[in-house]
């Protein structure tokens, strides 16, 4: 039986939340460094990611996709997306960030990464989390999710697609699919207020986060 790639629905939120909590937060290099460097407590980061990434404006976005196991019916992978800017989550994100010094620092980290985006008033799509369950990896599922999301985005007429790639693996995927590097932050050298942001001893294979943009009309 072939696993099913389809649009996400609100009924998928429990399955997506399970993967976000059990896989994404533990595997994503940026999430790992935020927690291991004691910038954001793990549970606080989990709650923020769950609330923002399972918001209806994210789940119902046409570019948000899931892969459903044909045998068990469980969600084994997903590619979450949102409109850019996402006006529906502004108040929620602001409320969560204001309560947390760590999330404020993380917010500034991404603001520094994305400050070079041009034409911010143009409508775009922001690719959020890309996750595949460990037992289903090395089968090309992540690439399938990205390619399908790109196809849907292109047909929707958006000005650009942006994504922050936190691992060398995801960097290779987006570069191969035609995304252009706009900026990057080196985890080892990044500072806030003259202080190293991450603990350099924790940085191993994945040493950077890269902002990529694809312009569908080009």
C-alpha positions as CSV (number, residue, x, y, z in Angstrom):
1,X,0.0,0.0,0.0
2,X,1.1,3.5,-0.8
3,X,1.2,6.2,1.9
4,X,-1.1,9.1,1.2
5,X,0.1,12.6,0.7
6,X,-2.8,15.1,1.1
7,X,-3.8,18.5,2.4
8,X,-3.8,18.9,6.2
9,X,-7.1,19.3,8.0
10,X,-8.0,20.3,11.5
11,X,-8.7,16.6,12.3
12,X,-4.9,16.1,11.8
13,X,-3.9,18.4,14.7
14,X,-3.5,15.6,17.3
15,X,-1.2,13.7,14.9
16,X,0.8,16.8,13.9
17,X,1.1,17.9,17.5
18,X,2.4,14.4,18.5
19,X,5.2,14.6,15.8
20,X,6.0,18.2,16.8
21,X,6.4,17.2,20.4
22,X,8.1,13.9,20.0
23,X,10.2,14.4,16.9
24,X,10.5,18.0,15.7
25,X,11.5,19.6,19.0
26,X,14.1,16.9,19.6
27,X,15.5,16.7,16.0
28,X,15.5,20.3,14.7
29,X,19.0,21.8,15.3
30,X,17.6,25.3,16.0
31,X,15.1,23.9,18.6
32,X,17.8,21.8,20.2
33,X,20.2,24.7,20.5
34,X,17.5,27.0,22.0
35,X,16.9,24.5,24.7
36,X,20.4,23.2,25.2
37,X,21.9,26.7,25.4
38,X,19.2,27.5,28.0
39,X,17.6,30.3,26.0
40,X,14.1,28.9,26.0
41,X,12.9,26.1,28.4
42,X,11.9,23.0,26.5
43,X,8.3,22.9,27.6
44,X,7.9,26.6,26.9
45,X,9.2,26.1,23.4
46,X,6.9,23.1,22.8
47,X,3.8,25.1,23.9
48,X,4.8,28.0,21.6
49,X,5.4,25.7,18.6
50,X,2.2,23.7,19.2
51,X,0.0,26.8,19.5
52,X,1.5,28.7,16.5
53,X,2.0,25.7,14.2
54,X,-1.5,24.2,14.7
55,X,-3.4,27.5,14.3
56,X,-6.2,27.1,11.8
57,X,-4.5,29.7,9.5
58,X,-1.6,27.2,9.3
59,X,-3.4,23.9,9.1
60,X,-5.9,25.2,6.6
61,X,-3.3,26.8,4.4
62,X,-3.3,25.0,1.0
63,X,0.5,24.4,1.2
64,X,0.2,22.6,4.5
65,X,0.4,18.9,3.7
66,X,0.6,15.6,5.6
67,X,1.6,12.1,4.7
68,X,-0.8,9.5,6.2
69,X,0.3,5.9,6.6
70,X,-1.8,3.7,4.4
71,X,-1.5,0.8,6.9
72,X,-2.1,2.5,10.2
73,X,-3.7,5.8,9.3
74,X,-1.3,7.8,11.5
75,X,0.4,11.0,10.4
76,X,4.0,10.1,9.5
77,X,5.1,13.4,8.1
78,X,4.1,17.0,7.4
79,X,5.0,20.2,5.7
80,X,3.4,23.2,7.5
81,X,3.0,26.5,5.8
82,X,1.3,29.9,6.4
83,X,0.7,33.1,4.6
84,X,3.4,35.7,4.9
85,X,2.8,37.9,6.7
86,X,0.3,35.9,8.8
87,X,-2.0,38.5,10.3
88,X,-4.2,35.8,11.9
89,X,-1.4,34.8,14.4
90,X,0.1,38.2,15.1
91,X,-1.8,38.7,18.4
92,X,-1.2,35.1,19.5
93,X,2.5,35.2,18.9
94,X,2.8,38.6,20.6
95,X,1.0,37.4,23.6
96,X,3.2,34.3,24.0
97,X,6.4,36.1,23.3
98,X,5.7,38.9,25.8
99,X,5.4,36.4,28.6
100,X,8.8,34.8,27.9
101,X,12.3,36.4,28.0
102,X,13.6,33.4,26.1
103,X,11.0,33.6,23.3
104,X,11.7,37.3,23.0
105,X,15.4,36.4,22.4
106,X,14.4,33.8,19.8
107,X,12.1,36.3,18.1
108,X,15.0,38.7,17.8
109,X,17.1,35.9,16.4
110,X,14.7,35.3,13.5
111,X,14.2,39.1,13.0
112,X,18.0,39.4,12.5
113,X,17.9,36.5,10.0
114,X,15.0,37.9,8.0
115,X,15.9,41.6,8.0
116,X,17.1,41.4,4.4
117,X,13.8,40.3,3.0
118,X,12.7,42.8,0.3
119,X,9.2,43.9,-0.5
120,X,7.7,42.8,2.8
121,X,4.3,44.0,1.7
122,X,4.1,41.5,-1.1
123,X,2.0,38.4,-0.4
124,X,4.1,35.3,0.2
125,X,4.1,31.8,1.7
126,X,6.3,30.9,4.6
127,X,7.2,27.3,4.9
128,X,7.3,26.3,8.6
129,X,8.2,22.9,10.0
130,X,9.1,20.0,7.8
131,X,9.1,16.7,9.7
132,X,9.1,13.0,8.9
133,X,8.8,10.3,11.5
134,X,12.2,8.5,12.1
135,X,11.1,5.1,10.8
136,X,9.9,6.6,7.5
137,X,13.0,8.6,6.6
138,X,15.4,8.0,3.6
139,X,12.4,7.3,1.4
140,X,12.2,10.7,-0.2
141,X,9.1,11.7,1.7
142,X,10.5,15.1,2.8
143,X,11.3,16.0,-0.8
144,X,7.8,14.9,-1.9
145,X,6.3,17.2,0.7
146,X,8.4,20.2,-0.4
147,X,7.9,19.7,-4.1
148,X,4.1,19.4,-3.7
149,X,4.0,22.5,-1.5
150,X,6.0,24.5,-4.0
151,X,3.6,23.4,-6.8
152,X,0.6,24.5,-4.8
153,X,2.2,27.8,-3.9
154,X,3.2,28.6,-7.5
155,X,-0.4,28.0,-8.7
156,X,-1.8,30.3,-6.0
157,X,0.0,33.3,-7.5
158,X,2.1,34.3,-4.5
159,X,5.1,36.7,-5.0
160,X,7.6,34.5,-3.1
161,X,8.1,31.4,-0.9
162,X,10.4,31.7,2.1
163,X,11.8,29.1,4.4
164,X,14.4,29.0,7.2
165,X,16.5,25.9,6.9
166,X,18.1,24.9,10.2
167,X,19.9,21.8,9.1
168,X,22.4,20.9,6.4
169,X,20.0,18.3,5.1
170,X,17.2,20.8,4.6
171,X,19.6,23.3,3.1
172,X,20.5,20.7,0.4
173,X,16.8,20.1,-0.4
174,X,16.0,23.7,-0.9
175,X,19.1,24.6,-2.8
176,X,18.4,21.6,-5.1
177,X,14.9,22.8,-5.7
178,X,15.9,26.2,-6.9
179,X,15.7,28.3,-3.7
180,X,18.1,31.3,-3.4
181,X,20.0,32.0,-0.2
182,X,19.1,35.4,1.1
183,X,21.0,35.4,4.4
184,X,22.3,33.0,7.1
185,X,23.3,33.1,10.7
186,X,26.3,31.1,11.9
187,X,25.3,29.5,15.2
188,X,28.9,29.8,16.6
189,X,29.4,33.5,15.9
190,X,25.9,34.9,16.4
191,X,25.6,37.4,19.3
192,X,23.0,39.4,21.0
193,X,24.1,42.4,23.1
194,X,27.7,41.5,22.5
195,X,27.3,38.0,24.0
196,X,27.5,34.7,22.2
197,X,23.9,33.5,21.8
198,X,24.5,29.7,21.7
199,X,26.9,27.5,23.6
200,X,29.6,26.9,21.0
201,X,30.4,23.5,22.5
202,X,26.9,22.2,21.5
203,X,27.3,23.0,17.8
204,X,28.4,20.0,15.9
205,X,27.2,19.0,12.4
206,X,24.6,21.7,11.8
207,X,26.4,25.1,12.1
208,X,24.0,27.5,10.6
209,X,20.4,28.5,9.8
210,X,19.7,29.8,6.3
211,X,16.9,32.0,4.9
212,X,16.0,30.8,1.4
213,X,13.5,32.4,-1.0
214,X,12.0,31.2,-4.2
215,X,10.3,33.5,-6.6
216,X,7.8,31.5,-8.6
217,X,7.5,33.9,-11.4
218,X,11.2,33.8,-12.2
